[in-house]
Amino acid sequence: MGLFAPRKTPPEVVARLNAAARAVADPAYRQKVLQGVGVSEDEISAVSPERFAAFIREDHDAYREVAAAAGIVPR
């Protein structure tokens, strides 16, 4: 899970959003929310915005390969 912001969002704004997201990561609240959406604690981690961006790029690249192998082309 993560937050998204427009591509050219200033780094200081991204840092503030990241700090706020981490601040609300109270374990009891997080557990309640996660159970509500069917996600286990093992499936999440608090990472930096840069690491999350890398994760999204890697995931995107992997699915691009799967789509290409299946003959699916973007519109």
C-alpha positions as CSV (number, residue, x, y, z in Angstrom):
1,M,0.0,0.0,0.0
2,G,1.2,3.5,-0.6
3,L,0.3,7.0,-1.5
4,F,0.6,8.6,-4.9
5,A,1.2,12.2,-5.8
6,P,1.5,14.0,-9.1
7,R,4.9,13.4,-10.9
8,K,6.4,16.9,-10.2
9,T,5.2,17.2,-6.6
10,P,8.0,19.0,-4.8
11,P,10.2,16.7,-2.6
12,E,9.4,18.7,0.5
13,V,5.7,18.0,0.0
14,V,6.3,14.3,-0.6
15,A,8.4,14.3,2.6
16,R,5.5,15.9,4.6
17,L,3.0,13.4,3.2
18,N,5.3,10.6,4.0
19,A,5.7,11.8,7.6
20,A,2.0,12.2,8.0
21,A,1.3,8.7,6.7
22,R,3.9,7.3,9.1
23,A,2.4,9.2,12.0
24,V,-1.0,7.7,11.5
25,A,0.4,4.2,11.4
26,D,-0.8,3.4,14.9
27,P,-0.7,-0.4,15.2
28,A,-4.2,-0.8,16.6
29,Y,-5.7,1.5,14.0
30,R,-3.7,-0.1,11.2
31,Q,-4.8,-3.6,12.3
32,K,-8.5,-2.6,12.3
33,V,-8.2,-1.0,8.8
34,L,-6.2,-3.9,7.4
35,Q,-8.7,-6.5,8.6
36,G,-11.4,-4.4,7.1
37,V,-9.9,-4.7,3.6
38,G,-8.6,-8.3,4.0
39,V,-4.9,-7.5,4.1
40,S,-2.5,-9.1,6.6
41,E,0.2,-7.3,8.5
42,D,2.8,-9.3,6.6
43,E,1.8,-7.7,3.3
44,I,2.7,-4.1,4.3
45,S,5.8,-2.2,5.3
46,A,6.6,1.5,5.8
47,V,9.2,2.4,3.2
48,S,10.6,5.6,1.8
49,P,8.9,7.3,-1.1
50,E,11.9,6.4,-3.3
51,R,11.7,2.7,-2.4
52,F,7.9,2.7,-3.0
53,A,8.5,4.3,-6.4
54,A,11.1,1.6,-7.3
55,F,8.6,-1.1,-6.2
56,I,5.9,0.4,-8.5
57,R,8.4,0.6,-11.4
58,E,9.5,-3.0,-10.9
59,D,5.8,-4.2,-10.7
60,H,4.9,-2.2,-13.8
61,D,7.9,-3.6,-15.7
62,A,7.0,-7.2,-14.7
63,Y,3.4,-6.8,-15.8
64,R,4.5,-5.2,-19.1
65,E,6.5,-8.4,-19.8
66,V,3.5,-10.6,-18.9
67,A,1.3,-8.6,-21.2
68,A,3.8,-8.7,-24.1
69,A,4.2,-12.5,-23.7
70,A,0.4,-12.8,-23.8
71,G,0.2,-10.6,-27.0
72,I,-1.6,-7.8,-25.2
73,V,-0.7,-4.4,-26.5
74,P,-1.4,-1.0,-24.8
75,R,-3.9,1.3,-26.5
